C-alpha cells in the first residue's frame, strides 16, 4: 500500500488479508506535510548523536521536549482539595473495579487500597476482564453490597453509564482514575472527581522520542486500541498534534486493535511491517499489553530493521528492559502511587462530607538516561518522587 501526503493529514483503511479483517483490525497509513517520507532514518539515527533539524522535522524541538518529559513531575499537594474531615472510617466500604488484570492496573489498585487503609477503610477489589460486562457486574456487586464508594480503574465511564447512575442514585460515591478527565471536568456521568491522566502528553512524547532518535523524518507504526475510549482518543490527539508540530515529513501506519484481541497482536503487527518495510519505529500506547505482541510480530515478519519502540503506561517490567540497543527505548507512565493516594484522598474527603476534587496526574518518560531511577529492579513506587511523603500527607489530613 502506498503512503500519500498532503497539507492535511489523511488516513485510509488497509486490508491486506481476510484474516486481518476477521479480527476487526484497522490498518491505515497517513502522511503529514507537503512531501512523503521514504521512512529511512536520517543520518545519526538510533541514538541521535550530532544530528540537527532537517527538512520535515524539528529535531531540536523534539529533543528539548524529551529533556522536559524525562524530568521528575511536579504533582499538586493532596491537600489542594481541602481537608478530609472526620468519619467512622471502619464502617466504610469502597469497591475498586479494575479495567483488567494488567500490571499497570494492579499497581494503581494497590495504591488506592493502601491509601484507604491509612484511614482504616475496608476495600474490595474486582478484576475486570477488559469488557464493559465485567465492569458493570462489579458495579452491581458494589450496589448489592451497600458500598459507600466505588473507584473505576482505567476504563471510560460511558461504557457503564447506566450502572454508574444507579450507584449514584443509591448514594454511592463513584470516582474514576486516569481515564480522560480534564483539570476542570470529569467525563460524564462522573460527578465525584478523581484523577485525570493527561494522555495527550504520552502521545506527544512518542513522537518527540522517535524524532529525536531518528534525527529526522521517519515512518512510524502507531499501535493503539480505540475501544478503550477517552484516554486512547486523547493519546492519539496528542500524537497527531505533535507529529504536525515537529515532523511534517513523518508518515504513519496505524494498527487499531481491540483490547480483547491484544493476545493476537502479532498477526497485524507482522502484516503492517511486511507491507511497510521502511518502518523502524513503533509507538505503542499500552506497554505490558502490547509489547509482547509487538515482539512476536517482529519475529513473525522476519525483517531485521533494528526496531525501536516508544510506549506508555510505565510498567515496571517494561522499564526494566530499557538499555542501549534494546527494543523498547522509552516508556511513559503516570506515578501510580501518587494516583492511588490522590484517589484515596478524594474518596476519604467525600466520605467525611467534603466536596469532590479532580487531581491531574503528569506522566514521566523513562529512557536510557533515567530508567535507573525506577529502581533495580524497577518498581511502580520508584521514579516519581518520594511516595512515603504522599502517604504521610494523607495521615496529616486525617489528623488535621
Secondary structure, DSSP 8 states (H G I E B T S, - for coil): ------SS---EEE---HHHHHTT-EEEEEE-SSS-------TTTTT-TT---BTTB-HHHHHHHHHHHTS------GGGG-------GGG-EEEEEESSS-HHHHHHHHHHHHHHHTTT-EEEEEE--SSHHHHHHHHHHHHHTT-SEEEEESS-GGGGHHHHHHHHHTT-EEEEESSS--SS---TT--S-EEEE-HHHHHHHHHHHHHHHHTS--EEEEEE-GGG-HHHHHHHHHHHHHHHHH-TT-EEEEEE--GGGGGGHHHHHHHHHHH-TT--EEEES-HHHHHHHHHHHHHHHT-----EEEEES--HHHHTT-STT-SEEEEEE--HHHHHHHHHHHHHHHHTT----EEEE--EEE-TTTGGGGBTTB-TTSSSS-HHHHHHHHHHHHH-
